């Protein structure tokens, strides 16, 4: 069986950034809470001209041009996103319009035989797409199948919400094929899934008549309900007449008013989510613990500590290190303490790691806090997790692109420090609210550190233009 995995990576990030220090000052939040506590340094901010399909297209074009790919050879192009532009037509098709123009092949339909699709499962969708495409390539060894998977999103929260400082945006595209030059993906996948409401984007429904009443009141206009109903009926009739006169006009609704939409209610699909940050953190950790257990059931003798590099989905830069204390306690610390005789590993763990007595700690939650601050755990984080955090600290949450950007960060960090990653085993920890966690192994290929996209990452991030807080608020709207 041939090795299947990631052969090349490219990315696209917004051209502007807001320093987290500026956000902290404007919102009256202690900077240390965001920087030292969560690892945040800057937030990627889209200008009004930057869109999710544009970010995806830019990453795809870079991937194709940097690697000399013939678009006609691409069998699948899957997009993971939760920032879809359309309720039916895939956002990937919008992106490919930009791609064709950028490549100078507009009108040639070079993607005629490419299977194109969007996938949605919150932040894990691109990871899902990558594993599906890897399986598709694996099904026909030697056939030369090639796939591109993209994670592209604009992570936008309500102003002054508890999620505001985690916002970000960007796209990451990966080329999947046989005998990859960057990373070989394992075939075994651990999964943990449970339907939860930790983060979601519901269709908000408003009564049309009441909305018009509210608008009239806001404007200080006195008008009766009968008059408002008549105005709505008039607008709907005008729309119906326009459609009848222009039956083949695809964008017949473009010139219509909000009130001309038929029916008694209006449905609004907002980008900003409904979420519970604390609960989502618990779902994140629970699903990954279930996925790790599922993986262990399938691979005899495996421990999560076998993975030398840990690559996480990062809603904020330090999410991985904060969520993985318990994984590390069970797989690294406990075996270290229990090397023979059965002893109370909680007591021993505290004595060895933190020089504290068990009497000073109440329960596993406090034990985790103590161990998280220990020299042993900090050394583990520095070696296994921190390299993948560097890009996230500068970008914020990329949603579906986050775990792939963490991989880019690991590669760029290794290139910068002159590290050799050849044959190092990495564990991917992917999560999507709603909720699902997945873990899979990747093995780095010799020379992976020289990936074109990875070597320029930190330079690209440092060259972005800073904006002030007032500009950020204006663009948010």
Residue, then its C-alpha position, 0 to 999 in steps of 0.5 A: x500500500x502506497x503512502x498517502x498524505x499532504x504533498x504541498x500547502x498554501x495559505x491566504x490571510x487577510x492583509x490587515x491585523x488588529x493588535x490584541x493590545x488595542x482590543x484589550x485597551x478598548x474593551x477594558x480587559x487586562x492584556x495579560x489575560x489575553x496574551x499570557x492566558x490565551x496566547x493572543x497577540x494579533x487578530x486577522x481582520x478582513x477589509x470590506x473587500x476580502x471575502x471567504x471565497x476570495x481567501x479560498x481562491x487565493x490559497x488554491x491559486x498559490x497551491x497550483x502555481x507554486x507546485x506546477x499543477x495542471x488543473x485538469x489533473x485535480x480529481x477532487x476539490x473539497x471545501x470545509x467552511x462554516x462561512x458559506x455564501x449560499x444555501x445551495x450553490x457551493x462556496x467552492x464554485x464561487x471560489x473557482x470563478x476567481x481561480x480560473x480568472x487568476x490562472x488565465x483560463x476563464x471560460x475553458x472549464x478546466x475543472x469540468x471533471x473535478x468533483x467539487x463540494x462543500x462540507x460543513x461540521x463547524x471547525x472540523x469540516x476541512x479535516x473531515x474532507x481531507x480524510x475523505x479525499x485521502x481514502x479516495x486516493x487510497x482506493x486506487x493505488x498507483x492511479x495518480x489521483x490528486x485532490x485539493x482540500x481547503x479550509x476557509x472561514x471568517x470567524x466573526x463574533x458579536x462586538x463586546x462578546x466573550x468570543x470577540x478577542x478570538x476572531x480571525x480569518x484565513x484559508x489553508x489549502x493542501x494538496x493530497x496525493x501518493x508519496x507526499x513530500x510533507x506528511x503521510x496520513x495514517x489510516x486509523x482514525x479515532x472519533x468522538x461524537x455527540x450532538x451538543x449545542x455548544x456553538x451554532x448559527x441558527x436561522x433567526x425568524x422575525x415577523x415581517x409585519x412586526x419588523x416593519x412596525x419596529x422600523x416605523x417606530x424607530x423612524x418616528x413615523x405614525x402609521x396604522x397596522x392596516x396601512x403597513x399590511x397594505x404596503x407589504x401586499x403592494x411590495x409583494x405584488x410588485x415582485x410577483x409582477x416583475x417575475x412574471x414579466x422576466x421569467x428567465x432573469x436569474x437575479x430577479x430578486x436583486x432589485x426587490x425590497x426586503x418587504x417584498x419577500x413573500x410570507x409572514x416571516x423573515x429569516x436571517x442567517x447571521x455570521x455571528x454564532x450563538x455559543x457557550x464558551x465554557x461548555x464548548x471547551x468541555x465538549x472539545x475536551x470530552x470529544x477528544x478524550x473519546x476520540x483518543x480512547x477510540x483510537x487506542x481501541x484500534x491500535x494495540x499498545x498505542x499511547x497518546x504520548x507516542x506522538x512527538x508533535x501535537x497539532x490542534x484545532x485552536x479557537x485561541x492559541x493556547x487551547x491545545x495546551x490547556x485542554x491536553x493536561x489531562x491527556x498528558x497526566x494519564x499517558x505520560x505522568x501516570x506511567x512515569x509515577x507508577x513504574x512498579x508498585x501501585x501508589x497514589x499517583x496524585x500524591x506522587x505526581x504533585x511531589x515530583x512535578x510541583x513540590x506540593x502536598x496532596x492536602x493542598x489540592x482538592x480534586x482533579x481540577x485543581x491537580x490539573x492547574x498545579x501540573x499545568x504550571x509544572x516545569x515538566x509540563x511546560x517543557x513538554x508544551x515547548x517541545x510538542x505543542x508550542x510550535x503549532x501555536x505561533x501562527x494562531x497567536x498572530x491570526x486568531x481563529x480560522x475555524x476550518x483552517x485552524x488545524x491545517x494552519x497549526x501544521x503550517x506553523x509547525x513546519x515554519x517553526x522547524x525551518x526557522x530553527x533548523x530542525x529535522x522533522x523526518x519520520x517524527x510522528x505527529x498527532x492531529x487533534x481536530x474538533x468541530x462544535x456540535x460536536x465531534x472530535x477526531x484524532x489521526x497520526x501523521x508522519x513527517x517526510x524528510x525535507x518537509x521543513x522546506x515547504x514553500x508555503x511554510x518557509x514564508x509564513x512568519x514573514x508574511x504575518x509580520x508584514x501585515x498592516x496594522x489597523x486601529x480599533x475604530x477601523x476594526x469596528x467600522x469594518x466589523x459592521 
